[in-house]
Amino acid sequence: MRYDLDDLRLFVFVVDQGSITAGSAQMHLSLPSASARVRALEAQAGVPLLIRERRGVRPTPAGTTLARHAREVLAQTARLDSAVASYTAARSRPLVLVSGGSAMHRVVPAALASFLREYPEHDVTVSEQRTPRSLQLLAEGKADLGIVLDDEETMASALRTEPLADDSLVVIGQSGGVLSGRQTMSYAEVAEHPMIGLDLGSTLRTWMDRRLGPHAPAPRYRTLVPTVHTLITLAEAGVGLAIAPLRSVDRAPTLDICRLTDPWSTRSHLICYAPSGPTPAITALAHHIHQAATT
């Protein structure tokens, strides 16, 4: 025996609400139409499913059994629809998100994980870019959303921005090492010790080198690595000191964290929009980025 899914959905609403009138409203049906569908369902089942009373309805034992199985069928159908939807082609072009390397460590992965689960009909293309390049791509309409820094390029841009999170830099090292007992340290002091650095092409390394200038102390890098995660792992292992975004660092007993006194180390992230304005999908992605940045 095959039951129509809409009839099952209506029946579950009626049982849950204790009223055919309330169930019909949930399904956006007229009361006569809903009543006829319930009677047809009872005829198909071959047994009474509802006990009709002056103040509403309640299920018979057969109706209780049908409602329970109907809920299972509807839940399985919803899971099936979601699973199949994840393999279907996107109904529109992928959203384009640009971001610096700092946000790529935690904020972007967390935001994408929640957004892509909630919106299987949308895809997202992500690329790591320095703030000036991100602003250019946004201004040209080649990107929809960006996570940028509040530096001079951003302030000179006419693009819409909104605050996201603090992204100040700190120096980190193995617990009990040269940072033990220190609360603050200048970059010049940090450079006196062996360091771990990011690759020359990374957005964070490029940003720092531009602000340090040609006369800054030349550090001795024991190794250069491609990601902030690897940087933190090696610093925690005692390979050397490293400079990393504070938000990227877990406070753990195996790691000492010291604030930098250099003015350039204090910085913030902003969300930046393309001039065409946000679509509902872009607004939703920005919301997930905000959520990821505050957890």
C-alpha positions in Angstrom: 0.0 0.0 0.0 1.4 3.4 -1.1 0.6 6.6 0.8 0.9 10.1 -0.6 3.7 12.0 1.2 1.5 15.2 1.4 -1.3 13.2 2.9 1.1 11.7 5.5 2.4 15.2 6.3 -1.1 16.5 6.7 -2.0 13.6 9.0 1.0 14.2 11.2 0.1 17.9 11.5 -3.5 17.0 12.4 -2.4 14.5 15.1 0.3 16.9 16.5 -2.1 19.8 16.6 -5.2 17.8 17.7 -7.3 19.5 15.1 -8.0 19.2 11.4 -8.4 22.9 11.2 -4.9 23.6 12.6 -3.4 20.8 10.4 -5.0 22.3 7.3 -3.5 25.7 8.2 0.0 24.1 8.5 -0.4 22.7 5.0 -2.1 25.9 3.6 -5.2 23.9 2.7 -8.9 24.8 3.1 -10.7 22.9 5.9 -13.0 21.0 3.4 -10.0 19.9 1.4 -8.0 18.8 4.4 -11.0 16.9 5.8 -11.6 15.1 2.4 -7.9 14.1 2.3 -8.0 12.7 5.8 -11.2 10.7 5.0 -9.5 9.4 1.9 -6.5 8.3 3.9 -8.8 6.5 6.3 -10.5 4.8 3.4 -7.1 3.7 2.0 -6.0 2.4 5.4 -9.3 0.5 5.8 -9.7 1.5 9.5 -10.6 4.7 11.4 -7.5 6.8 12.1 -9.1 9.6 14.1 -11.6 10.0 16.9 -13.6 13.2 16.2 -14.7 15.1 19.3 -16.3 18.4 19.9 -13.0 20.2 20.6 -10.8 18.4 18.1 -9.5 15.0 17.2 -7.3 12.4 18.6 -5.7 9.3 16.9 -7.1 5.8 17.2 -4.5 3.1 18.0 -4.2 2.6 14.2 -3.8 6.4 13.8 -1.1 6.5 16.4 0.8 3.8 14.6 0.4 5.5 11.2 1.6 8.8 12.6 4.7 7.2 14.1 5.7 5.5 10.9 4.7 8.6 8.8 7.2 10.7 10.9 9.9 8.1 10.1 9.1 8.1 6.4 9.1 12.0 6.2 12.4 12.2 8.1 14.0 9.6 5.8 12.7 11.5 2.8 14.2 14.8 4.0 17.6 13.1 4.6 17.4 11.6 1.1 16.6 15.0 -0.5 19.5 16.6 1.4 21.9 13.8 0.4 20.9 14.0 -3.3 21.0 17.8 -3.3 24.7 17.8 -2.3 25.5 16.1 -5.6 23.4 18.3 -7.8 24.9 21.1 -9.8 24.8 24.5 -8.2 21.9 26.6 -9.4 24.2 29.6 -9.7 27.9 30.3 -10.1 30.0 29.6 -7.0 30.4 32.4 -4.5 33.9 33.8 -4.5 35.6 34.4 -1.1 39.0 36.1 -0.8 40.9 36.2 2.4 44.4 36.7 3.9 46.3 33.8 5.4 45.5 34.6 9.0 41.7 34.0 8.6 42.4 30.9 6.5 43.7 29.2 9.6 40.4 29.0 11.5 37.7 31.4 10.5 37.4 30.4 6.9 37.3 26.6 7.4 34.8 26.9 10.3 32.5 29.3 8.3 32.7 27.1 5.2 31.9 23.9 7.1 28.7 25.4 8.6 27.6 27.4 5.5 28.1 24.5 3.0 26.2 22.1 5.2 23.3 24.5 5.6 23.2 25.6 1.9 23.9 22.5 -0.3 22.7 24.4 -3.3 25.6 26.9 -3.1 29.3 26.3 -3.8 32.2 28.6 -2.7 35.5 29.2 -4.4 38.2 30.4 -1.9 41.6 32.0 -2.6 44.2 33.4 -0.3 45.0 37.0 -1.3 46.7 40.0 0.3 44.3 42.9 1.2 45.2 45.1 -1.8 44.6 42.3 -4.2 41.4 41.3 -2.4 40.1 44.8 -2.7 41.0 44.9 -6.4 39.1 41.7 -7.0 36.1 42.9 -5.1 36.0 46.2 -6.9 36.2 44.5 -10.2 33.4 42.2 -9.4 35.6 39.1 -9.5 35.0 38.3 -5.9 31.8 38.5 -3.8 33.1 38.7 -0.3 36.5 39.3 1.3 38.1 39.1 4.8 40.6 42.0 4.7 42.7 44.0 7.2 41.9 47.6 8.3 45.0 49.1 6.8 45.5 52.1 4.6 44.4 50.4 1.4 41.1 49.4 3.0 40.5 52.9 4.4 41.0 54.4 1.0 38.6 52.0 -0.7 34.9 53.0 -1.4 33.8 49.4 -0.8 31.4 48.6 2.0 33.1 47.0 5.1 32.0 45.9 8.5 34.1 44.9 11.6 34.8 41.2 12.1 37.4 40.5 14.7 40.8 41.4 16.3 43.7 40.0 14.4 46.7 41.3 16.4 50.0 39.5 16.2 51.9 38.0 19.1 55.2 36.1 19.6 54.9 32.5 20.7 57.4 29.9 21.9 57.7 26.7 23.9 56.6 27.0 27.5 59.4 27.7 29.9 61.7 29.1 27.2 62.9 32.6 26.5 59.3 34.1 26.7 58.8 32.7 30.3 57.6 35.5 32.5 57.5 38.1 29.7 54.3 40.0 28.9 55.5 42.1 26.1 58.4 42.1 23.6 59.5 44.2 20.6 60.2 42.7 17.2 63.9 43.7 17.6 64.1 41.5 20.7 62.3 38.6 19.0 64.8 38.7 16.1 67.7 38.1 18.5 66.5 34.5 18.9 66.2 31.7 16.3 62.8 31.9 14.6 60.3 30.0 12.5 58.9 32.0 9.6 56.2 31.7 6.9 57.2 31.3 3.3 58.1 34.4 1.4 55.0 34.2 -0.8 52.5 33.9 2.2 50.1 36.8 2.7 51.1 37.3 6.4 54.8 37.2 5.7 54.4 39.8 2.9 52.3 42.0 5.1 54.9 41.9 7.9 57.9 42.5 5.6 56.3 45.6 4.2 55.9 47.1 7.6 59.2 46.1 9.0 61.1 47.8 6.1 64.7 47.3 4.9 66.3 48.5 8.2 64.6 46.0 10.5 66.8 43.4 12.3 67.4 40.4 10.1 66.1 37.3 11.9 67.7 33.9 11.6 64.9 31.6 10.4 65.5 28.0 11.2 62.9 27.0 8.7 60.1 28.6 6.5 56.8 26.9 6.5 53.6 27.3 4.3 50.9 27.5 7.0 50.2 29.2 10.3 49.2 25.8 11.7 52.7 24.4 11.0 54.3 27.6 12.4 52.5 27.2 15.7 53.3 23.4 15.9 57.0 24.0 15.5 57.1 26.9 18.0 55.3 24.8 20.5 57.9 22.0 20.0 60.7 24.4 20.9 62.2 24.8 17.4 62.2 28.6 17.7 60.1 31.7 18.3 57.4 32.6 15.8 55.0 35.5 15.2 51.4 34.5 14.7 47.9 36.0 14.9 46.6 35.7 18.5 43.3 34.3 17.3 45.1 31.4 15.7 46.8 30.3 18.9 45.3 28.0 21.5 46.2 29.0 25.0 47.9 25.8 26.3 50.4 25.0 29.1 52.9 23.9 26.4 53.0 27.4 24.8 54.0 30.9 26.0 52.4 33.9 24.4 53.8 37.4 24.5 52.3 40.6 23.0 54.4 42.6 20.6 54.9 46.2 21.4 55.4 47.3 17.8 52.4 49.5 16.6 52.0 47.5 13.4 51.2 44.3 15.3 47.8 45.7 16.4 45.3 45.1 13.5 41.7 44.0 12.9 39.8 42.0 10.3 36.9 43.4 8.3 34.4 41.8 6.0 34.3 43.6 2.7 31.6 43.4 0.0 31.7 43.8 -3.8 30.0 47.0 -5.0 27.1 45.1 -6.5 25.8 44.5 -3.0 25.2 41.3 -1.2 22.7 38.7 -2.4 20.9 36.5 0.2 23.5 33.8 -0.3 26.4 36.3 0.3 24.7 37.7 3.3 24.3 34.1 4.7 28.0 33.4 4.1 29.0 36.6 5.9 26.8 35.6 8.8 28.6 32.3 9.0 31.9 34.1 8.9 30.8 36.3 11.8 29.8 33.2 13.8 33.1 31.5 13.1 35.0 34.6 14.2 33.3 34.8 17.5 33.7 31.2 18.6 
